[in-house]
Amino acid sequence: MHCVCSLEESSFKKRVEDVHLGIESYQKKLNITKPQKDFHGISSKESYTTSYDPKGVVYLDSRECKRLMRADEFYKFFDRTLQSVRDTLHYRLLNFMLGYNKYMPRRKWTDKDQNQTDIIVNLIDKQLMERRIMRSLERLVG
């Protein structure tokens, strides 16, 4: 009787391990480090402008402090923060293309800035889309 029980336990453990390994292979590995929020010289940057080194965007957080959102660390930010930064950049991009520049009185916006802003908006869109797809898949799988 003892042999039958251990045999059943081992087959059960094997199935659980197989299922566990299958789930782990679909999970995204996350780096649990804090996002870099500022860099030297951020005080001289205008809010909601792109940064070239490191590549990213300077934004205002909930306490109205300037922070850096690096392009390679978008996955570390909440959807609401990403959406807020994306909407502001997209709004400014559209208005600056029309020559309207009341938000940046100290600095002229160049074609390079417009291109960089467009790239950042597209990267944020891609990150938000990936998250929506993953949430949909998780709901589908259960």
C-alpha positions as CSV (number, residue, x, y, z in Angstrom):
1,M,0.0,0.0,0.0
2,H,2.9,2.4,0.8
3,C,4.3,1.8,-2.8
4,V,1.1,2.8,-4.5
5,C,0.8,6.0,-2.5
6,S,4.4,7.1,-3.3
7,L,3.9,6.2,-6.9
8,E,0.7,8.3,-7.1
9,E,2.5,11.2,-5.3
10,S,5.5,11.1,-7.7
11,S,3.2,11.1,-10.8
12,F,1.2,14.0,-9.3
13,K,4.4,15.9,-8.5
14,K,5.6,15.4,-12.1
15,R,2.3,16.8,-13.5
16,V,2.5,19.8,-11.2
17,E,6.1,20.5,-12.2
18,D,5.2,20.2,-15.9
19,V,2.3,22.7,-15.5
20,H,4.5,24.9,-13.3
21,L,7.3,24.9,-16.0
22,G,4.8,25.7,-18.7
23,I,3.4,28.7,-16.8
24,E,6.9,30.0,-16.0
25,S,7.9,29.9,-19.7
26,Y,5.1,32.3,-20.5
27,Q,5.8,34.7,-17.7
28,K,7.8,37.8,-18.5
29,K,11.0,38.2,-16.4
30,L,11.0,41.5,-14.6
31,N,13.9,43.5,-13.3
32,I,12.8,44.8,-9.9
33,T,15.1,47.8,-9.8
34,K,13.6,51.2,-9.3
35,P,13.3,53.3,-12.4
36,Q,15.9,56.1,-12.9
37,K,14.0,59.3,-12.1
38,D,16.5,62.0,-12.6
39,F,19.8,62.9,-14.1
40,H,22.4,65.6,-13.9
41,G,21.1,68.8,-15.5
42,I,17.4,68.0,-15.3
43,S,16.6,71.3,-13.7
44,S,17.6,73.1,-16.9
45,K,15.3,70.9,-19.1
46,E,11.8,72.0,-20.1
47,S,9.0,69.6,-18.9
48,Y,7.7,67.1,-21.4
49,T,10.8,67.3,-23.7
50,T,12.9,64.5,-24.9
51,S,16.4,63.7,-23.7
52,Y,19.1,62.3,-26.0
53,D,21.5,61.0,-23.4
54,P,20.0,59.0,-21.8
55,K,17.2,58.5,-24.3
56,G,13.9,59.3,-22.7
57,V,11.5,62.1,-21.8
58,V,11.5,64.6,-18.9
59,Y,8.0,64.7,-17.3
60,L,6.3,66.1,-14.1
61,D,5.4,63.6,-11.5
62,S,2.4,63.9,-9.1
63,R,4.4,66.3,-6.9
64,E,5.2,68.5,-9.8
65,C,8.9,67.5,-9.8
66,K,10.8,66.9,-13.0
67,R,11.7,63.3,-13.5
68,L,13.3,61.3,-16.3
69,M,11.4,58.4,-17.9
70,R,14.0,56.4,-19.8
71,A,12.9,54.8,-23.1
72,D,14.3,51.4,-22.0
73,E,12.5,51.6,-18.7
74,F,8.9,52.2,-19.9
75,Y,7.8,48.8,-18.6
76,K,8.5,50.0,-15.0
77,F,5.9,52.8,-15.0
78,F,2.2,52.5,-14.4
79,D,-0.3,52.7,-17.3
80,R,-1.7,55.9,-16.0
81,T,1.7,57.6,-15.9
82,L,2.6,56.4,-19.4
83,Q,-0.8,57.5,-20.7
84,S,-0.5,60.9,-19.2
85,V,3.0,61.5,-20.6
86,R,1.9,60.1,-24.0
87,D,-1.1,62.3,-24.2
88,T,0.8,65.5,-23.3
89,L,3.6,64.7,-25.8
90,H,1.1,63.8,-28.5
91,Y,-0.8,67.1,-27.9
92,R,2.3,69.1,-28.0
93,L,3.6,67.4,-31.0
94,L,0.4,68.2,-32.9
95,N,0.3,71.8,-31.8
96,F,4.0,72.4,-32.4
97,M,3.6,71.1,-35.9
98,L,1.2,74.0,-36.4
99,G,3.8,76.4,-35.0
100,Y,2.1,76.9,-31.6
101,N,4.7,76.9,-28.9
102,K,3.4,78.5,-25.7
103,Y,4.6,75.7,-23.4
104,M,8.3,76.1,-24.2
105,P,9.1,79.9,-24.1
106,R,12.8,79.4,-23.3
107,R,13.6,77.1,-26.2
108,K,13.0,76.6,-29.9
109,W,11.7,73.2,-31.0
110,T,13.7,71.7,-33.8
111,D,12.9,69.0,-36.4
112,K,15.1,66.6,-34.4
113,D,13.0,67.3,-31.3
114,Q,9.8,66.6,-33.2
115,N,11.2,63.3,-34.6
116,Q,12.4,62.2,-31.2
117,T,9.1,63.1,-29.6
118,D,7.3,61.1,-32.3
119,I,9.5,58.1,-31.6
120,I,8.9,58.3,-27.8
121,V,5.1,58.5,-28.4
122,N,5.3,55.4,-30.6
123,L,7.3,53.5,-28.0
124,I,4.8,54.4,-25.3
125,D,2.0,53.3,-27.6
126,K,3.8,50.0,-28.2
127,Q,4.3,49.4,-24.4
128,L,0.6,50.2,-23.6
129,M,-0.6,47.9,-26.5
130,E,1.6,45.0,-25.2
131,R,0.1,45.4,-21.7
132,R,-3.4,45.4,-23.1
133,I,-2.7,42.3,-25.1
134,M,-1.2,40.5,-22.1
135,R,-4.2,41.4,-19.9
136,S,-6.6,40.1,-22.5
137,L,-4.7,36.9,-22.8
138,E,-4.6,36.5,-19.0
139,R,-8.4,37.0,-18.9
140,L,-8.9,34.5,-21.6
141,V,-6.7,31.9,-19.9
142,G,-8.2,32.6,-16.6
